[in-house]
Amino acid sequence: MQQVAEKARYVMIGAATRARGISDATLHRAARRGEIIPVMRAPGGFARFDNGDVSTCAARPRGGISAEGGC
């Protein structure tokens, strides 16, 4: 599954987060804050994100107790 998320240009939240080791909630929060913007919505309303944008967001250091990356 990771290879699919890495190759696809537009990915759904689940595929994007599993491939990068961040939680779905992290990406949802980043989207609500405007740190990452969905590039399109599927007919069912599901957001699709640019694979490169998700990679950049996941690699960004986050504040708080953990020094791991996150959006």
PyMOL Python script that loads the backbone (N, CA, C, O; Angstrom):
from pymol import cmd

cmd.read_pdbstr("""\
ATOM      1  N   MET A   1       0.823  -1.195   0.000  1.00  0.00           N
ATOM      2  CA  MET A   1       0.000   0.000   0.000  1.00  0.00           C
ATOM      3  C   MET A   1       0.864   1.255   0.000  1.00  0.00           C
ATOM      4  O   MET A   1       0.505   2.259  -0.615  1.00  0.00           O
ATOM      5  N   GLN A   2       2.000   1.201   0.686  1.00  0.00           N
ATOM      6  CA  GLN A   2       2.864   2.369   0.751  1.00  0.00           C
ATOM      7  C   GLN A   2       3.327   2.769  -0.639  1.00  0.00           C
ATOM      8  O   GLN A   2       3.406   3.961  -0.937  1.00  0.00           O
ATOM      9  N   GLN A   3       3.633   1.806  -1.494  1.00  0.00           N
ATOM     10  CA  GLN A   3       4.079   2.133  -2.838  1.00  0.00           C
ATOM     11  C   GLN A   3       2.991   2.866  -3.604  1.00  0.00           C
ATOM     12  O   GLN A   3       3.288   3.774  -4.380  1.00  0.00           O
ATOM     13  N   VAL A   4       1.755   2.492  -3.404  1.00  0.00           N
ATOM     14  CA  VAL A   4       0.647   3.161  -4.078  1.00  0.00           C
ATOM     15  C   VAL A   4       0.594   4.620  -3.647  1.00  0.00           C
ATOM     16  O   VAL A   4       0.479   5.509  -4.491  1.00  0.00           O
ATOM     17  N   ALA A   5       0.678   4.877  -2.341  1.00  0.00           N
ATOM     18  CA  ALA A   5       0.615   6.255  -1.837  1.00  0.00           C
ATOM     19  C   ALA A   5       1.807   7.070  -2.320  1.00  0.00           C
ATOM     20  O   ALA A   5       1.668   8.263  -2.589  1.00  0.00           O
ATOM     21  N   GLU A   6       2.971   6.448  -2.432  1.00  0.00           N
ATOM     22  CA  GLU A   6       4.155   7.174  -2.873  1.00  0.00           C
ATOM     23  C   GLU A   6       4.060   7.554  -4.346  1.00  0.00           C
ATOM     24  O   GLU A   6       4.561   8.610  -4.735  1.00  0.00           O
ATOM     25  N   LYS A   7       3.433   6.724  -5.172  1.00  0.00           N
ATOM     26  CA  LYS A   7       3.388   6.962  -6.611  1.00  0.00           C
ATOM     27  C   LYS A   7       2.230   7.853  -7.034  1.00  0.00           C
ATOM     28  O   LYS A   7       2.323   8.556  -8.041  1.00  0.00           O
ATOM     29  N   ALA A   8       1.142   7.830  -6.273  1.00  0.00           N
ATOM     30  CA  ALA A   8      -0.043   8.586  -6.651  1.00  0.00           C
ATOM     31  C   ALA A   8       0.196  10.079  -6.451  1.00  0.00           C
ATOM     32  O   ALA A   8       0.822  10.492  -5.474  1.00  0.00           O
ATOM     33  N   ARG A   9      -0.298  10.869  -7.367  1.00  0.00           N
ATOM     34  CA  ARG A   9      -0.150  12.325  -7.227  1.00  0.00           C
ATOM     35  C   ARG A   9      -1.112  12.865  -6.175  1.00  0.00           C
ATOM     36  O   ARG A   9      -0.726  13.678  -5.335  1.00  0.00           O
ATOM     37  N   TYR A  10      -2.362  12.416  -6.221  1.00  0.00           N
ATOM     38  CA  TYR A  10      -3.363  12.845  -5.259  1.00  0.00           C
ATOM     39  C   TYR A  10      -3.751  11.653  -4.410  1.00  0.00           C
ATOM     40  O   TYR A  10      -4.072  10.586  -4.934  1.00  0.00           O
ATOM     41  N   VAL A  11      -3.722  11.833  -3.102  1.00  0.00           N
ATOM     42  CA  VAL A  11      -3.988  10.719  -2.200  1.00  0.00           C
ATOM     43  C   VAL A  11      -5.051  11.090  -1.175  1.00  0.00           C
ATOM     44  O   VAL A  11      -5.224  12.258  -0.829  1.00  0.00           O
ATOM     45  N   MET A  12      -5.761  10.067  -0.697  1.00  0.00           N
ATOM     46  CA  MET A  12      -6.725  10.264   0.378  1.00  0.00           C
ATOM     47  C   MET A  12      -5.972  10.267   1.699  1.00  0.00           C
ATOM     48  O   MET A  12      -4.826   9.820   1.762  1.00  0.00           O
ATOM     49  N   ILE A  13      -6.589  10.754   2.728  1.00  0.00           N
ATOM     50  CA  ILE A  13      -5.934  10.915   4.020  1.00  0.00           C
ATOM     51  C   ILE A  13      -5.347   9.606   4.542  1.00  0.00           C
ATOM     52  O   ILE A  13      -4.195   9.587   4.974  1.00  0.00           O
ATOM     53  N   GLY A  14      -6.098   8.533   4.515  1.00  0.00           N
ATOM     54  CA  GLY A  14      -5.616   7.264   5.073  1.00  0.00           C
ATOM     55  C   GLY A  14      -4.337   6.778   4.420  1.00  0.00           C
ATOM     56  O   GLY A  14      -3.393   6.389   5.108  1.00  0.00           O
ATOM     57  N   ALA A  15      -4.300   6.798   3.102  1.00  0.00           N
ATOM     58  CA  ALA A  15      -3.101   6.346   2.385  1.00  0.00           C
ATOM     59  C   ALA A  15      -1.926   7.273   2.651  1.00  0.00           C
ATOM     60  O   ALA A  15      -0.791   6.820   2.796  1.00  0.00           O
ATOM     61  N   ALA A  16      -2.195   8.548   2.714  1.00  0.00           N
ATOM     62  CA  ALA A  16      -1.132   9.534   2.925  1.00  0.00           C
ATOM     63  C   ALA A  16      -0.517   9.410   4.311  1.00  0.00           C
ATOM     64  O   ALA A  16       0.702   9.484   4.461  1.00  0.00           O
ATOM     65  N   THR A  17      -1.344   9.224   5.308  1.00  0.00           N
ATOM     66  CA  THR A  17      -0.837   9.182   6.677  1.00  0.00           C
ATOM     67  C   THR A  17      -0.129   7.872   6.982  1.00  0.00           C
ATOM     68  O   THR A  17       0.892   7.871   7.669  1.00  0.00           O
ATOM     69  N   ARG A  18      -0.646   6.767   6.489  1.00  0.00           N
ATOM     70  CA  ARG A  18       0.020   5.478   6.717  1.00  0.00           C
ATOM     71  C   ARG A  18       1.408   5.465   6.105  1.00  0.00           C
ATOM     72  O   ARG A  18       2.343   4.924   6.696  1.00  0.00           O
ATOM     73  N   ALA A  19       1.551   6.049   4.940  1.00  0.00           N
ATOM     74  CA  ALA A  19       2.838   6.047   4.243  1.00  0.00           C
ATOM     75  C   ALA A  19       3.873   6.918   4.958  1.00  0.00           C
ATOM     76  O   ALA A  19       5.075   6.727   4.772  1.00  0.00           O
ATOM     77  N   ARG A  20       3.417   7.868   5.771  1.00  0.00           N
ATOM     78  CA  ARG A  20       4.348   8.803   6.404  1.00  0.00           C
ATOM     79  C   ARG A  20       4.424   8.694   7.911  1.00  0.00           C
ATOM     80  O   ARG A  20       5.177   9.429   8.550  1.00  0.00           O
ATOM     81  N   GLY A  21       3.656   7.788   8.485  1.00  0.00           N
ATOM     82  CA  GLY A  21       3.726   7.565   9.927  1.00  0.00           C
ATOM     83  C   GLY A  21       3.126   8.667  10.776  1.00  0.00           C
ATOM     84  O   GLY A  21       3.542   8.866  11.917  1.00  0.00           O
ATOM     85  N   ILE A  22       2.145   9.392  10.231  1.00  0.00           N
ATOM     86  CA  ILE A  22       1.423  10.387  11.023  1.00  0.00           C
ATOM     87  C   ILE A  22      -0.027   9.930  11.134  1.00  0.00           C
ATOM     88  O   ILE A  22      -0.466   9.071  10.370  1.00  0.00           O
ATOM     89  N   SER A  23      -0.758  10.488  12.061  1.00  0.00           N
ATOM     90  CA  SER A  23      -2.148  10.068  12.244  1.00  0.00           C
ATOM     91  C   SER A  23      -3.081  10.839  11.313  1.00  0.00           C
ATOM     92  O   SER A  23      -2.769  11.931  10.838  1.00  0.00           O
ATOM     93  N   ASP A  24      -4.240  10.221  11.076  1.00  0.00           N
ATOM     94  CA  ASP A  24      -5.273  10.896  10.290  1.00  0.00           C
ATOM     95  C   ASP A  24      -5.676  12.204  10.961  1.00  0.00           C
ATOM     96  O   ASP A  24      -5.890  13.215  10.292  1.00  0.00           O
ATOM     97  N   ALA A  25      -5.776  12.176  12.293  1.00  0.00           N
ATOM     98  CA  ALA A  25      -6.179  13.370  13.041  1.00  0.00           C
ATOM     99  C   ALA A  25      -5.192  14.514  12.834  1.00  0.00           C
ATOM    100  O   ALA A  25      -5.589  15.676  12.760  1.00  0.00           O
ATOM    101  N   THR A  26      -3.908  14.182  12.741  1.00  0.00           N
ATOM    102  CA  THR A  26      -2.887  15.213  12.522  1.00  0.00           C
ATOM    103  C   THR A  26      -3.121  15.920  11.195  1.00  0.00           C
ATOM    104  O   THR A  26      -3.058  17.147  11.120  1.00  0.00           O
ATOM    105  N   LEU A  27      -3.389  15.150  10.156  1.00  0.00           N
ATOM    106  CA  LEU A  27      -3.618  15.746   8.839  1.00  0.00           C
ATOM    107  C   LEU A  27      -4.935  16.525   8.812  1.00  0.00           C
ATOM    108  O   LEU A  27      -5.015  17.583   8.189  1.00  0.00           O
ATOM    109  N   HIS A  28      -5.959  16.010   9.480  1.00  0.00           N
ATOM    110  CA  HIS A  28      -7.229  16.744   9.572  1.00  0.00           C
ATOM    111  C   HIS A  28      -7.030  18.092  10.263  1.00  0.00           C
ATOM    112  O   HIS A  28      -7.544  19.111   9.801  1.00  0.00           O
ATOM    113  N   ARG A  29      -6.280  18.097  11.373  1.00  0.00           N
ATOM    114  CA  ARG A  29      -6.017  19.352  12.085  1.00  0.00           C
ATOM    115  C   ARG A  29      -5.259  20.338  11.203  1.00  0.00           C
ATOM    116  O   ARG A  29      -5.579  21.526  11.172  1.00  0.00           O
ATOM    117  N   ALA A  30      -4.259  19.843  10.491  1.00  0.00           N
ATOM    118  CA  ALA A  30      -3.476  20.714   9.606  1.00  0.00           C
ATOM    119  C   ALA A  30      -4.370  21.311   8.522  1.00  0.00           C
ATOM    120  O   ALA A  30      -4.205  22.473   8.152  1.00  0.00           O
ATOM    121  N   ALA A  31      -5.311  20.524   8.014  1.00  0.00           N
ATOM    122  CA  ALA A  31      -6.234  21.025   6.985  1.00  0.00           C
ATOM    123  C   ALA A  31      -7.167  22.088   7.569  1.00  0.00           C
ATOM    124  O   ALA A  31      -7.423  23.106   6.926  1.00  0.00           O
ATOM    125  N   ARG A  32      -7.669  21.859   8.771  1.00  0.00           N
ATOM    126  CA  ARG A  32      -8.545  22.862   9.416  1.00  0.00           C
ATOM    127  C   ARG A  32      -7.805  24.164   9.671  1.00  0.00           C
ATOM    128  O   ARG A  32      -8.397  25.239   9.572  1.00  0.00           O
ATOM    129  N   ARG A  33      -6.521  24.086   9.999  1.00  0.00           N
ATOM    130  CA  ARG A  33      -5.721  25.286  10.261  1.00  0.00           C
ATOM    131  C   ARG A  33      -5.230  25.944   8.976  1.00  0.00           C
ATOM    132  O   ARG A  33      -4.665  27.036   9.025  1.00  0.00           O
ATOM    133  N   GLY A  34      -5.434  25.302   7.834  1.00  0.00           N
ATOM    134  CA  GLY A  34      -4.997  25.865   6.564  1.00  0.00           C
ATOM    135  C   GLY A  34      -3.537  25.603   6.238  1.00  0.00           C
ATOM    136  O   GLY A  34      -2.987  26.212   5.320  1.00  0.00           O
ATOM    137  N   GLU A  35      -2.897  24.692   6.989  1.00  0.00           N
ATOM    138  CA  GLU A  35      -1.499  24.372   6.748  1.00  0.00           C
ATOM    139  C   GLU A  35      -1.317  23.471   5.531  1.00  0.00           C
ATOM    140  O   GLU A  35      -0.251  23.449   4.915  1.00  0.00           O
ATOM    141  N   ILE A  36      -2.351  22.743   5.199  1.00  0.00           N
ATOM    142  CA  ILE A  36      -2.376  21.928   3.991  1.00  0.00           C
ATOM    143  C   ILE A  36      -3.794  22.020   3.444  1.00  0.00           C
ATOM    144  O   ILE A  36      -4.766  21.978   4.198  1.00  0.00           O
ATOM    145  N   ILE A  37      -3.900  22.144   2.140  1.00  0.00           N
ATOM    146  CA  ILE A  37      -5.201  22.362   1.509  1.00  0.00           C
ATOM    147  C   ILE A  37      -5.482  21.220   0.539  1.00  0.00           C
ATOM    148  O   ILE A  37      -4.636  20.890  -0.292  1.00  0.00           O
ATOM    149  N   PRO A  38      -6.677  20.608   0.640  1.00  0.00           N
ATOM    150  CA  PRO A  38      -7.019  19.561  -0.319  1.00  0.00           C
ATOM    151  C   PRO A  38      -7.039  20.138  -1.741  1.00  0.00           C
ATOM    152  O   PRO A  38      -7.513  21.252  -1.965  1.00  0.00           O
ATOM    153  N   VAL A  39      -6.520  19.366  -2.686  1.00  0.00           N
ATOM    154  CA  VAL A  39      -6.506  19.842  -4.069  1.00  0.00           C
ATOM    155  C   VAL A  39      -7.805  19.518  -4.781  1.00  0.00           C
ATOM    156  O   VAL A  39      -8.119  20.116  -5.811  1.00  0.00           O
ATOM    157  N   MET A  40      -8.566  18.568  -4.237  1.00  0.00           N
ATOM    158  CA  MET A  40      -9.844  18.227  -4.841  1.00  0.00           C
ATOM    159  C   MET A  40     -10.670  17.439  -3.839  1.00  0.00           C
ATOM    160  O   MET A  40     -10.166  16.992  -2.809  1.00  0.00           O
ATOM    161  N   ARG A  41     -11.928  17.280  -4.154  1.00  0.00           N
ATOM    162  CA  ARG A  41     -12.835  16.453  -3.364  1.00  0.00           C
ATOM    163  C   ARG A  41     -13.462  15.424  -4.292  1.00  0.00           C
ATOM    164  O   ARG A  41     -13.921  15.754  -5.385  1.00  0.00           O
ATOM    165  N   ALA A  42     -13.474  14.187  -3.847  1.00  0.00           N
ATOM    166  CA  ALA A  42     -14.117  13.105  -4.602  1.00  0.00           C
ATOM    167  C   ALA A  42     -15.630  13.318  -4.536  1.00  0.00           C
ATOM    168  O   ALA A  42     -16.108  14.053  -3.672  1.00  0.00           O
ATOM    169  N   PRO A  43     -16.388  12.688  -5.433  1.00  0.00           N
ATOM    170  CA  PRO A  43     -17.843  12.867  -5.422  1.00  0.00           C
ATOM    171  C   PRO A  43     -18.492  12.584  -4.064  1.00  0.00           C
ATOM    172  O   PRO A  43     -19.513  13.190  -3.739  1.00  0.00           O
ATOM    173  N   GLY A  44     -17.924  11.682  -3.271  1.00  0.00           N
ATOM    174  CA  GLY A  44     -18.469  11.380  -1.954  1.00  0.00           C
ATOM    175  C   GLY A  44     -18.076  12.392  -0.895  1.00  0.00           C
ATOM    176  O   GLY A  44     -18.474  12.265   0.263  1.00  0.00           O
ATOM    177  N   GLY A  45     -17.289  13.408  -1.281  1.00  0.00           N
ATOM    178  CA  GLY A  45     -16.887  14.450  -0.354  1.00  0.00           C
ATOM    179  C   GLY A  45     -15.534  14.226   0.302  1.00  0.00           C
ATOM    180  O   GLY A  45     -15.082  15.050   1.097  1.00  0.00           O
ATOM    181  N   PHE A  46     -14.886  13.114  -0.028  1.00  0.00           N
ATOM    182  CA  PHE A  46     -13.589  12.817   0.571  1.00  0.00           C
ATOM    183  C   PHE A  46     -12.503  13.701  -0.030  1.00  0.00           C
ATOM    184  O   PHE A  46     -12.429  13.879  -1.246  1.00  0.00           O
ATOM    185  N   ALA A  47     -11.669  14.245   0.835  1.00  0.00           N
ATOM    186  CA  ALA A  47     -10.599  15.137   0.389  1.00  0.00           C
ATOM    187  C   ALA A  47      -9.456  14.347  -0.223  1.00  0.00           C
ATOM    188  O   ALA A  47      -9.136  13.248   0.230  1.00  0.00           O
ATOM    189  N   ARG A  48      -8.850  14.906  -1.242  1.00  0.00           N
ATOM    190  CA  ARG A  48      -7.629  14.363  -1.839  1.00  0.00           C
ATOM    191  C   ARG A  48      -6.548  15.427  -1.686  1.00  0.00           C
ATOM    192  O   ARG A  48      -6.780  16.611  -1.931  1.00  0.00           O
ATOM    193  N   PHE A  49      -5.368  14.981  -1.275  1.00  0.00           N
ATOM    194  CA  PHE A  49      -4.254  15.887  -1.055  1.00  0.00           C
ATOM    195  C   PHE A  49      -3.132  15.585  -2.028  1.00  0.00           C
ATOM    196  O   PHE A  49      -2.954  14.445  -2.455  1.00  0.00           O
ATOM    197  N   ASP A  50      -2.376  16.616  -2.375  1.00  0.00           N
ATOM    198  CA  ASP A  50      -1.203  16.438  -3.213  1.00  0.00           C
ATOM    199  C   ASP A  50      -0.161  15.669  -2.401  1.00  0.00           C
ATOM    200  O   ASP A  50       0.130  16.023  -1.259  1.00  0.00           O
ATOM    201  N   ASN A  51       0.390  14.630  -2.989  1.00  0.00           N
ATOM    202  CA  ASN A  51       1.353  13.770  -2.316  1.00  0.00           C
ATOM    203  C   ASN A  51       2.551  14.569  -1.803  1.00  0.00           C
ATOM    204  O   ASN A  51       3.020  14.330  -0.690  1.00  0.00           O
ATOM    205  N   GLY A  52       3.045  15.502  -2.593  1.00  0.00           N
ATOM    206  CA  GLY A  52       4.182  16.325  -2.180  1.00  0.00           C
ATOM    207  C   GLY A  52       3.851  17.223  -1.005  1.00  0.00           C
ATOM    208  O   GLY A  52       4.681  17.407  -0.115  1.00  0.00           O
ATOM    209  N   ASP A  53       2.641  17.789  -0.987  1.00  0.00           N
ATOM    210  CA  ASP A  53       2.217  18.639   0.131  1.00  0.00           C
ATOM    211  C   ASP A  53       2.163  17.844   1.430  1.00  0.00           C
ATOM    212  O   ASP A  53       2.556  18.337   2.487  1.00  0.00           O
ATOM    213  N   VAL A  54       1.670  16.598   1.342  1.00  0.00           N
ATOM    214  CA  VAL A  54       1.585  15.760   2.538  1.00  0.00           C
ATOM    215  C   VAL A  54       2.988  15.426   3.045  1.00  0.00           C
ATOM    216  O   VAL A  54       3.231  15.436   4.251  1.00  0.00           O
ATOM    217  N   SER A  55       3.903  15.134   2.134  1.00  0.00           N
ATOM    218  CA  SER A  55       5.286  14.837   2.529  1.00  0.00           C
ATOM    219  C   SER A  55       5.914  16.031   3.239  1.00  0.00           C
ATOM    220  O   SER A  55       6.574  15.871   4.266  1.00  0.00           O
ATOM    221  N   THR A  56       5.709  17.216   2.696  1.00  0.00           N
ATOM    222  CA  THR A  56       6.253  18.430   3.300  1.00  0.00           C
ATOM    223  C   THR A  56       5.656  18.659   4.678  1.00  0.00           C
ATOM    224  O   THR A  56       6.375  18.994   5.619  1.00  0.00           O
ATOM    225  N   CYS A  57       4.365  18.483   4.801  1.00  0.00           N
ATOM    226  CA  CYS A  57       3.677  18.689   6.073  1.00  0.00           C
ATOM    227  C   CYS A  57       4.174  17.675   7.108  1.00  0.00           C
ATOM    228  O   CYS A  57       4.427  18.043   8.255  1.00  0.00           O
ATOM    229  N   ALA A  58       4.315  16.424   6.726  1.00  0.00           N
ATOM    230  CA  ALA A  58       4.745  15.376   7.658  1.00  0.00           C
ATOM    231  C   ALA A  58       6.181  15.573   8.109  1.00  0.00           C
ATOM    232  O   ALA A  58       6.535  15.180   9.220  1.00  0.00           O
ATOM    233  N   ALA A  59       7.010  16.170   7.276  1.00  0.00           N
ATOM    234  CA  ALA A  59       8.423  16.365   7.606  1.00  0.00           C
ATOM    235  C   ALA A  59       8.652  17.587   8.489  1.00  0.00           C
ATOM    236  O   ALA A  59       9.719  17.725   9.088  1.00  0.00           O
ATOM    237  N   ARG A  60       7.663  18.474   8.575  1.00  0.00           N
ATOM    238  CA  ARG A  60       7.780  19.693   9.361  1.00  0.00           C
ATOM    239  C   ARG A  60       7.870  19.372  10.850  1.00  0.00           C
ATOM    240  O   ARG A  60       7.065  18.591  11.355  1.00  0.00           O
ATOM    241  N   PRO A  61       8.825  19.953  11.557  1.00  0.00           N
ATOM    242  CA  PRO A  61       8.867  19.721  13.003  1.00  0.00           C
ATOM    243  C   PRO A  61       7.647  20.344  13.676  1.00  0.00           C
ATOM    244  O   PRO A  61       7.159  21.393  13.257  1.00  0.00           O
ATOM    245  N   ARG A  62       7.177  19.702  14.691  1.00  0.00           N
ATOM    246  CA  ARG A  62       6.017  20.235  15.402  1.00  0.00           C
ATOM    247  C   ARG A  62       6.409  20.602  16.821  1.00  0.00           C
ATOM    248  O   ARG A  62       7.401  20.098  17.348  1.00  0.00           O
ATOM    249  N   GLY A  63       5.653  21.453  17.421  1.00  0.00           N
ATOM    250  CA  GLY A  63       5.921  21.842  18.804  1.00  0.00           C
ATOM    251  C   GLY A  63       5.409  20.796  19.771  1.00  0.00           C
ATOM    252  O   GLY A  63       4.848  19.783  19.355  1.00  0.00           O
ATOM    253  N   GLY A  64       5.591  21.023  21.003  1.00  0.00           N
ATOM    254  CA  GLY A  64       5.089  20.114  22.021  1.00  0.00           C
ATOM    255  C   GLY A  64       6.175  19.220  22.579  1.00  0.00           C
ATOM    256  O   GLY A  64       7.366  19.482  22.409  1.00  0.00           O
ATOM    257  N   ILE A  65       5.754  18.170  23.241  1.00  0.00           N
ATOM    258  CA  ILE A  65       6.673  17.275  23.926  1.00  0.00           C
ATOM    259  C   ILE A  65       7.524  16.480  22.958  1.00  0.00           C
ATOM    260  O   ILE A  65       8.726  16.324  23.175  1.00  0.00           O
ATOM    261  N   SER A  66       6.925  15.977  21.899  1.00  0.00           N
ATOM    262  CA  SER A  66       7.650  15.129  20.960  1.00  0.00           C
ATOM    263  C   SER A  66       8.408  15.961  19.947  1.00  0.00           C
ATOM    264  O   SER A  66       7.934  17.013  19.520  1.00  0.00           O
ATOM    265  N   ALA A  67       9.568  15.499  19.568  1.00  0.00           N
ATOM    266  CA  ALA A  67      10.374  16.197  18.559  1.00  0.00           C
ATOM    267  C   ALA A  67      10.160  15.586  17.186  1.00  0.00           C
ATOM    268  O   ALA A  67      10.834  15.969  16.229  1.00  0.00           O
ATOM    269  N   GLU A  68       9.237  14.647  17.073  1.00  0.00           N
ATOM    270  CA  GLU A  68       8.975  14.004  15.786  1.00  0.00           C
ATOM    271  C   GLU A  68       8.310  14.981  14.827  1.00  0.00           C
ATOM    272  O   GLU A  68       7.800  16.026  15.232  1.00  0.00           O
ATOM    273  N   GLY A  69       8.326  14.622  13.552  1.00  0.00           N
ATOM    274  CA  GLY A  69       7.698  15.474  12.551  1.00  0.00           C
ATOM    275  C   GLY A  69       6.184  15.421  12.637  1.00  0.00           C
ATOM    276  O   GLY A  69       5.619  14.527  13.267  1.00  0.00           O
ATOM    277  N   GLY A  70       5.552  16.357  12.018  1.00  0.00           N
ATOM    278  CA  GLY A  70       4.102  16.401  11.979  1.00  0.00           C
ATOM    279  C   GLY A  70       3.648  17.701  11.377  1.00  0.00           C
ATOM    280  O   GLY A  70       4.441  18.624  11.195  1.00  0.00           O
ATOM    281  N   CYS A  71       2.381  17.775  11.069  1.00  0.00           N
ATOM    282  CA  CYS A  71       1.830  18.962  10.425  1.00  0.00           C
ATOM    283  C   CYS A  71       1.570  20.047  11.437  1.00  0.00           C
ATOM    284  O   CYS A  71       1.104  21.128  11.077  1.00  0.00           O
TER     285      CYS A  71
END
""", "prot")
cmd.dss("prot")
cmd.show_as("cartoon", "prot")
cmd.util.cbc("prot")
cmd.orient("prot")
